[in-house]
Structure formats: structure tokens, C-alpha cells
Amino acid sequence: MKAIPGRRLYRGIDVLDLVNGKKGSHFGYGEVCVLLLFGYLPKKAELEKFCNVVRRCYTIPDEFVEMNLLRMPGKSMMNKLQNAVLTLYNYDEDPDNIDVYETLVKGINLMAKLPSIACYAYQSKVHYYNRDSLFIHYANPNYSIAENFLSLLRKDQTFSDKEARLLDTILILHADHGGGNNSTFTNVVIASTGTDIYSTVSGSIGSMKGPRHGGANIKVAEMMDAVLEETGGYAADDKKIKAAVNKLMDGELYDRSGLVYGFGHAVYTISDPRAEMLRARCLEVAKEKKMMTEFDFRQRFERIALETMKERKGVALPTNVDYYSGFAYEMLGIPRDLYTPLFVCSRLVGWVAHNIENKLYDGRIMRPATKYVGDNKEYTVMEER
């Protein structure tokens, strides 16, 4: 088999076409949600109708925010999201109804509420543990999910067009990755038992919390901190950057794992199309925010890392989406505590789509096969052991 440049398809449509096709819209993620959930690209009126449904679900009960988020701050944002999702079960009049239509409705409701819940949980955490000032904004019913996230997170609630476009693009790129990725597979396995959607989503959040899955972009951000400290900052020459890459590969820098985070992927062996698209979007915002020095450093590190891996291993692992998503979040002022919760907010639609697909076309309980490889032994009574 011959490896080819990577492509990302949603329902058979290239994700790069979806990103480019939305042009200046901040509702590209909404269009992708329709595609993943219903299997087709919506017309303008259909998209507007869907977005209106989502926006009507933005509202969170006042007592929910006060009792579950403000009075009970969590140390772990992901664990707090799990707790919040499970608590929403109690606000559902028919929570155990797993009919396909009900799964769709409940899934859209969660998709609309989770961005606000994530922002509120973060504000509660930093207020309680860091003694930062607390501010809580209401979701704007006219905003897209990307716009609302930026508005809820910022004290002045302002954001630029390019910032909203960048975050909307990130949401699109993270919306789905087939049924085999860990969190989606977890969702479908749990759902196949016949349990409620709140339990399945909570399980998926637990899966995504792991650094080998949803937490990978945090590893990239932390690695880059170590590289900047090692090289002396953004003005470092290529020689110093190459030395840092070698130290990473030799297990002498950062977490001493020998890994260069942000490179390589289980599926994309030549190129990750998400990384290429995100690089272009990051450039737009870097120019606007006067962060070209930081962007140029990222590009130089990327080039030198690929060259060094090629020299040492004979093959260069492709840059993956995590390499630039962390930098994108940094430019958008999104704290690291929210990197993975934001991934959850994006991927939720993919979880729901696969949940529904399994209900429609399979419906059996999923039991992955395992095989015992040890020896059979005779039982020994306690006195003879």
C-alpha cells in the first residue's frame, strides 16, 4: 500500500472544502453539525432554522449554575464537565428515553449548553482556587457557538471577526474523526447497553481527558514552554532550536519521553490536513494581534523538527493538528484549563452522530473480543499455598 497525503472527510465531503466554503461566516460549525447529524449540507434557510434551535437551548437554569458550578468549583475541568453533564440528567423530564429522535434532541441541547458550562466552571475554579475576580456573562442568543465562547470567556465580551473565524474553524476540524477514535468508540460502546445519553457523554469526556487523546495539545503547549526556556526565547537561532529538538528526541528535555509532541498521527502518515488549514488561519490572527514573532518561531521549530526527524529516523512524522491548535488557543486568550473542554464542545456532535448511527443500523451491545493468553491452573487450598 502506498501512503498518500491525508484527507479528512465528513460524510464523504472534504473538511477543507467545508472550512473554505464557509468563507467569512462564524456559523461554519453549525453547518458541519447538520452534515454530521443529518447526512447532507443544509440550504441557507435550513441552516438558519437549525442554528435557531441550538440558540434556543443556550439558556442554563439559574439554580444549576449557582448550585453546581459556583458553589462547587472543581479542581479538574474535565471531571467538572462530567459532573455537570450527569447533573443535567435531573433537568430532563424523560432522561432515559433513548429513542433516536430523543437522542438527537438531547444531544443538541447538550451541544448548546456545554460551552457556557465550561466557561462558568472555569470562572468558578479560578475564583475559588486562584482568588481571581469572578464574572459570569449570559450567552448571547444571536451568537454562534464560537462567538459565544469568546464572549463568555472575556470580561469585556469583545472579539474580532478573525478570532471568531479561527475558533469556528477549530470547532469544525475537531468535530469528528470517525467511529474508531477513543472517545467516540467509548460513547458508542456505552450507548449500546441501552443507557441514557448523559452517561454516554460523561464516559466520552473521561476518555478525552487522557493526555494520549484530548489532552495532547496541552502537552504541545508545555513542550514549547520548555523549548523556549531551553533556547532563550523567540529570537533563538536555528542551531539552538535544532539542539532542543535533539534533546527532546534523546529524552533530555521536557517530560523525558523522547517524543516531540505535535508530530505524528495514527491515521495521517504523510500530512494532517487539519494542521495545514489551522496554520493558515493562525497566520491571519497572528498578523492581527501582532504575534508574528511567535508564529515565525512555531514555523521554524516545525521545519527544523521535521528535518531532524528525517535525519535521525529516515522519515519525518507529519505535523498534526495539536501543534497549531495550542498556539491558536494562546492567541485567542483561551487558558490551558479550557483546551480539552473546548475539544469536548467540538467533538460532542460527532459523539451524538455515531450514537444515532449505531442505534439506526446496528443496535446490538458492543463487546470487543479479548482472549486469555495465560495457562490453566489447578486450584490450591489455602493451607497448601
C-alpha positions, 0 to 999 in steps of 0.5 A, spaced: 500 500 500 502 506 498 501 512 503 498 518 500 497 525 503 491 525 508 484 527 507 479 528 512 472 527 510 465 528 513 460 524 510 464 523 504 465 531 503 472 534 504 473 538 511 477 543 507 472 544 502 467 545 508 472 550 512 473 554 505 466 554 503 464 557 509 468 563 507 467 569 512 461 566 516 462 564 524 456 559 523 461 554 519 460 549 525 453 549 525 453 547 518 458 541 519 453 539 525 447 538 520 452 534 515 454 530 521 447 529 524 443 529 518 447 526 512 447 532 507 449 540 507 443 544 509 440 550 504 441 557 507 434 557 510 435 550 513 441 552 516 438 558 519 432 554 522 437 549 525 442 554 528 435 557 531 434 551 535 441 550 538 440 558 540 434 556 543 437 551 548 443 556 550 439 558 556 442 554 563 437 554 569 439 559 574 439 554 580 444 549 576 449 554 575 449 557 582 448 550 585 453 546 581 458 550 578 459 556 583 458 553 589 462 547 587 468 549 583 472 543 581 479 542 581 479 538 574 475 541 568 474 535 565 471 531 571 467 538 572 464 537 565 462 530 567 459 532 573 455 537 570 453 533 564 450 527 569 447 533 573 443 535 567 440 528 567 435 531 573 433 537 568 430 532 563 423 530 564 424 523 560 432 522 561 432 515 559 428 515 553 433 513 548 429 513 542 433 516 536 429 522 535 430 523 543 437 522 542 438 527 537 434 532 541 438 531 547 444 531 544 443 538 541 441 541 547 447 538 550 451 541 544 448 548 546 449 548 553 456 545 554 460 551 552 457 556 557 458 550 562 465 550 561 466 557 561 462 558 568 466 552 571 472 555 569 470 562 572 468 558 578 475 554 579 479 560 578 475 564 583 475 559 588 482 556 587 486 562 584 482 568 588 481 571 581 475 576 580 469 572 578 464 574 572 459 570 569 456 573 562 449 570 559 450 567 552 448 571 547 442 568 543 444 571 536 451 568 537 454 562 534 457 557 538 464 560 537 462 567 538 459 565 544 465 562 547 469 568 546 464 572 549 463 568 555 470 567 556 472 575 556 470 580 561 469 585 556 465 580 551 469 583 545 472 579 539 474 580 532 471 577 526 478 573 525 478 570 532 471 568 531 473 565 524 479 561 527 475 558 533 469 556 528 474 553 524 477 549 530 470 547 532 469 544 525 476 540 524 475 537 531 468 535 530 469 528 528 474 523 526 470 517 525 467 511 529 474 508 531 477 514 535 477 513 543 472 517 545 467 516 540 468 508 540 467 509 548 460 513 547 458 508 542 460 502 546 456 505 552 450 507 548 449 500 546 447 497 553 441 501 552 443 507 557 441 514 557 445 519 553 448 523 559 452 517 561 454 516 554 457 523 554 460 523 561 464 516 559 466 520 552 469 526 556 473 521 561 476 518 555 478 525 552 481 527 558 487 522 557 493 526 555 494 520 549 487 523 546 484 530 548 489 532 552 495 532 547 495 539 545 496 541 552 502 537 552 504 541 545 503 547 549 508 545 555 513 542 550 514 549 547 514 552 554 520 548 555 523 549 548 523 556 549 526 556 556 531 551 553 533 556 547 532 563 550 526 565 547 523 567 540 529 570 537 533 563 538 537 561 532 536 555 528 542 551 531 539 552 538 532 550 536 535 544 532 539 542 539 532 542 543 529 538 538 535 533 539 534 533 546 527 532 546 528 526 541 534 523 546 529 524 552 533 530 555 528 535 555 521 536 557 517 530 560 523 525 558 519 521 553 523 522 547 517 524 543 516 531 540 509 532 541 505 535 535 508 530 530 505 524 528 498 521 527 495 514 527 491 515 521 495 521 517 502 518 515 504 523 510 500 530 512 494 532 517 490 536 513 487 539 519 494 542 521 495 545 514 488 549 514 489 551 522 496 554 520 493 558 515 488 561 519 493 562 525 497 566 520 491 571 519 490 572 527 497 572 528 498 578 523 492 581 527 494 581 534 501 582 532 504 575 534 508 574 528 514 573 532 511 567 535 508 564 529 515 565 525 518 561 531 512 555 531 514 555 523 521 554 524 521 549 530 516 545 525 521 545 519 527 544 523 523 538 527 521 535 521 528 535 518 531 532 524 526 527 524 528 525 517 535 525 519 535 521 525 529 516 523 529 516 515 522 519 515 519 525 518 512 524 522 507 529 519 505 535 523 498 534 526 493 538 528 495 539 536 501 543 534 497 549 531 491 548 535 495 550 542 498 556 539 491 558 536 488 557 543 494 562 546 492 567 541 485 567 542 486 568 550 483 561 551 487 558 558 490 551 558 484 549 563 479 550 557 483 546 551 480 539 552 473 542 554 473 546 548 475 539 544 469 536 548 464 542 545 467 540 538 467 533 538 460 532 542 456 532 535 460 527 532 459 523 539 451 524 538 452 522 530 455 515 531 450 514 537 444 515 532 448 511 527 449 505 531 442 505 534 439 506 526 443 500 523 446 496 528 443 496 535 446 490 538 451 491 545 458 492 543 463 487 546 470 487 543 473 480 543 479 479 548 482 472 549 486 469 555 493 468 553 495 465 560 495 457 562 490 453 566 491 452 573 489 447 578 486 450 584 490 450 591 487 450 598 489 455 602 493 451 607 497 448 601 499 455 598 
